Amino acid sequence: TERSGRGIVLTDAGRALARTATDIAVAVARAEALWEDFRHQPSGEVTLATFPTAAQMLLPGLLDRVAGIPDLTLRASDRDPTSAAFADLTADFDVVIAHSLAGAGTWRGLGLVIVPLMVEPLDVAVPAGHRLAGRASVSPADLSGEPWIGVPQGLPFDRILLDIEQAVGAPARVVQRFSDTRITESLVGSGHGIALLPRYTAGEHDGVVVKRLSGVTSKRHLHVLLRPDRAERPSVRAVVDALREEAKAVDARFSGTG
């Protein structure tokens, strides 16, 4: 600065420095604005793990929704572990679709973000010509003595079969065990047994009819599991939001409310 009469004014160097400071402040503000835009703009690749029936039910619509987000790529693959082991997949995937009979409590205390998707009923699948095919619903007593196509021990559906055994007071006669519901449904349609199948993806085989199960709780809870750091990424949040919308649409379609 320098004196000018009774006041003080900037020198040429001071004015240049002031202009530079202003330019820097503007540049910083622009950079901050660009960063905010980037931080909230979904982009890049998101990896997703899902179990087979969830993929069958949700993935086509999810991919359609995500296709409308520029610069975002979703890479999905299927896994089919026990309920508790879904949490381990979050180390390798951004988004994990998991299911459990017990709900979110299965994964609490593991430091994960848990997002509810839907609750899907599990029904009893019987051959089209079966003695129970004309019934609106079936009870554990109705199923006594029937041959079952079960799932590998430890998978979620096996818990319901154990509950049926307890209600009847006798062990179920499990003749085969498969984790692939398409194989199970094919065997049921061919008359080789009955099975528990998820309502929203069952009944695609012409020789199979599904019946509501009364007397025991028969439903599974679908959730999204994420590591907290990955849950903060705009691209991951966009996929989870799209997944929730697709689950809502599927649920409404099958429950008759959409």
C-alpha positions in Angstrom: 0.0 0.0 0.0 0.9 3.7 -0.2 -0.4 6.9 1.2 -2.6 9.0 -1.0 -3.6 12.2 0.7 -5.1 11.2 4.0 -5.9 7.7 2.9 -4.0 4.5 1.9 -4.4 2.9 -1.5 -3.0 -0.2 -3.1 0.1 0.0 -5.1 0.2 -1.6 -8.6 1.7 -4.7 -7.0 -0.9 -4.7 -4.4 -3.7 -4.4 -6.9 -2.2 -7.2 -9.0 -1.9 -9.4 -5.8 -5.6 -8.6 -5.0 -6.7 -9.6 -8.5 -4.7 -12.8 -8.2 -6.3 -13.6 -4.8 -9.7 -13.0 -6.3 -8.9 -15.2 -9.3 -7.7 -17.9 -7.0 -10.9 -17.7 -4.9 -13.0 -18.0 -8.0 -10.9 -21.0 -9.2 -11.3 -22.7 -5.8 -15.0 -22.1 -5.9 -15.3 -23.5 -9.4 -13.2 -26.5 -8.4 -15.4 -27.1 -5.3 -18.6 -26.8 -7.5 -17.1 -29.3 -10.0 -16.2 -31.7 -7.2 -19.7 -31.5 -5.7 -21.2 -32.3 -9.2 -18.7 -35.2 -9.6 -19.3 -36.5 -6.1 -23.1 -36.7 -6.7 -22.9 -37.9 -10.3 -23.1 -41.7 -10.6 -20.3 -43.0 -12.8 -17.9 -46.0 -13.2 -18.4 -49.7 -12.6 -20.5 -51.2 -9.8 -20.2 -55.0 -9.0 -23.2 -56.9 -7.7 -23.6 -60.4 -6.3 -27.0 -62.0 -6.2 -28.4 -65.5 -5.6 -30.1 -67.2 -8.6 -33.8 -66.7 -7.9 -33.2 -63.0 -7.0 -31.4 -62.6 -10.3 -34.2 -64.2 -12.2 -36.7 -62.0 -10.4 -34.9 -58.6 -10.2 -32.0 -58.5 -12.6 -33.7 -57.9 -15.9 -35.6 -54.9 -14.6 -32.7 -53.6 -12.7 -30.5 -53.6 -15.8 -33.2 -51.7 -17.6 -33.3 -49.1 -14.9 -29.5 -48.7 -14.7 -29.2 -48.5 -18.5 -30.8 -45.1 -18.2 -27.9 -43.7 -16.1 -25.1 -42.4 -18.3 -21.5 -43.5 -17.5 -22.6 -46.2 -15.1 -21.9 -49.9 -15.7 -23.3 -52.7 -13.6 -21.5 -56.1 -13.5 -23.6 -58.8 -11.9 -22.8 -62.4 -11.1 -24.6 -65.2 -9.1 -23.6 -66.8 -5.8 -25.6 -69.1 -3.5 -24.1 -69.3 0.0 -25.8 -69.9 3.3 -27.5 -66.8 4.7 -24.7 -65.8 7.1 -22.1 -66.2 4.4 -23.6 -63.5 2.2 -21.8 -61.0 4.4 -18.4 -62.3 3.3 -19.3 -61.4 -0.3 -19.2 -57.7 0.6 -15.4 -57.9 0.6 -15.4 -58.6 -3.2 -18.6 -56.9 -4.4 -20.0 -53.4 -4.1 -23.6 -54.6 -3.7 -24.8 -58.0 -2.4 -28.4 -59.2 -2.6 -29.0 -61.6 0.3 -31.9 -63.6 1.7 -32.7 -65.0 5.1 -35.7 -66.4 6.9 -34.8 -64.4 10.0 -34.5 -61.0 8.3 -31.9 -58.3 8.9 -30.9 -59.7 12.3 -28.9 -62.3 10.4 -26.2 -59.7 9.5 -26.5 -57.1 12.3 -23.3 -56.4 14.3 -21.0 -57.0 11.3 -20.5 -53.4 10.5 -22.5 -53.5 7.2 -25.1 -51.3 5.7 -28.4 -53.3 5.5 -31.1 -52.2 3.1 -34.5 -54.0 3.0 -35.8 -55.0 -0.4 -38.9 -57.2 0.0 -40.5 -60.1 1.8 -41.4 -63.0 -0.5 -43.7 -65.9 0.5 -42.5 -69.5 0.0 -45.1 -71.9 -1.3 -45.5 -75.6 -1.6 -45.1 -76.8 -5.2 -46.9 -80.1 -6.1 -47.4 -81.9 -9.4 -50.4 -80.8 -11.4 -52.2 -84.1 -10.9 -51.4 -84.3 -7.2 -54.1 -85.0 -4.6 -53.5 -81.5 -3.1 -53.5 -79.7 -6.5 -57.0 -78.5 -6.1 -56.6 -77.0 -2.6 -56.3 -73.3 -2.0 -53.7 -73.9 0.7 -52.0 -76.8 2.5 -51.0 -77.4 6.1 -48.1 -79.4 7.5 -50.5 -82.3 8.3 -51.6 -82.4 4.7 -47.9 -82.9 3.7 -47.2 -85.8 6.0 -45.5 -88.8 4.2 -44.9 -86.9 1.0 -41.6 -87.2 -0.8 -39.7 -83.9 -0.7 -37.2 -82.3 -3.1 -35.3 -80.3 -0.5 -32.3 -78.0 -0.5 -28.8 -78.7 0.7 -28.7 -78.6 4.5 -27.9 -75.1 5.8 -29.6 -73.2 3.0 -32.5 -71.0 4.1 -35.4 -73.1 2.8 -34.3 -76.1 4.9 -35.3 -74.3 8.1 -39.0 -74.3 7.0 -38.9 -78.0 6.3 -37.6 -78.5 9.8 -40.5 -76.4 11.1 -42.9 -78.6 9.1 -41.3 -81.7 10.7 -41.8 -80.2 14.1 -45.5 -79.3 13.4 -46.2 -82.8 12.1 -44.1 -84.6 14.8 -42.3 -86.8 12.2 -39.3 -86.3 10.0 -39.9 -85.3 6.4 -39.0 -87.8 3.7 -36.4 -86.0 1.7 -35.6 -87.9 -1.5 -33.4 -85.4 -3.3 -31.6 -82.1 -2.5 -30.9 -79.3 -5.0 -30.1 -75.6 -4.6 -31.2 -74.9 -8.2 -34.9 -74.3 -8.1 -35.2 -75.0 -11.9 -34.1 -78.5 -11.3 -36.4 -78.8 -8.3 -39.4 -77.5 -10.2 -38.6 -79.9 -13.1 -38.6 -82.9 -10.7 -41.8 -81.8 -9.1 -43.4 -81.4 -12.5 -42.3 -84.9 -13.3 -44.0 -86.3 -10.2 -40.9 -87.1 -8.2 -41.9 -85.1 -5.1 -43.1 -81.8 -3.6 -41.0 -78.8 -2.7 -40.8 -75.4 -1.2 -40.4 -72.7 -3.9 -40.3 -68.9 -3.8 -43.7 -67.6 -5.0 -42.5 -64.9 -7.5 -40.4 -67.3 -9.6 -42.2 -70.6 -9.2 -44.8 -72.1 -11.4 -43.0 -71.7 -14.8 -43.1 -75.5 -15.4 -46.5 -76.5 -16.9 -46.8 -79.6 -14.6 -46.4 -77.6 -11.4 -48.9 -75.8 -9.2 -48.1 -73.9 -6.1 -50.1 -73.7 -2.8 -49.9 -71.4 0.1 -48.6 -73.0 3.3 -50.5 -72.4 6.5 -49.6 -73.3 10.0 -45.9 -72.3 9.8 -44.1 -69.1 8.9 -43.0 -69.5 5.3 -41.3 -66.4 3.8 -37.9 -65.1 3.1 -36.5 -61.6 3.6 -34.4 -60.0 0.8 -31.9 -57.3 1.7 -29.0 -55.5 0.2 -25.7 -55.7 2.1 -22.9 -53.2 1.6 -19.7 -52.0 3.2 -20.2 -48.5 4.6 -17.4 -47.0 2.5 -18.9 -48.4 -0.7 -22.4 -47.3 0.3 -21.2 -43.7 0.1 -20.3 -43.9 -3.6 -22.9 -42.1 -5.8 -22.8 -45.0 -8.4 -23.5 -47.6 -5.7 -26.3 -45.5 -4.2 -27.9 -45.2 -7.7 -27.8 -49.0 -8.1 -29.3 -49.6 -4.7 -32.1 -47.0 -5.4 -32.8 -48.7 -8.7 -32.9 -52.1 -7.0 -35.3 -50.9 -4.4 -37.6 -49.5 -7.1 -37.5 -52.7 -9.0 -38.2 -54.8 -5.9 -41.2 -52.6 -5.2 -42.5 -53.0 -8.7 -42.1 -56.8 -8.6 -43.8 -57.0 -5.2 -46.7 -54.9 -6.4 -47.1 -56.9 -9.6 -47.4 -60.3 -7.8 -49.5 -59.0 -4.9 -51.9 -57.3 -7.3 -51.4 -53.8 -6.0 -49.5 -52.5 -9.1 
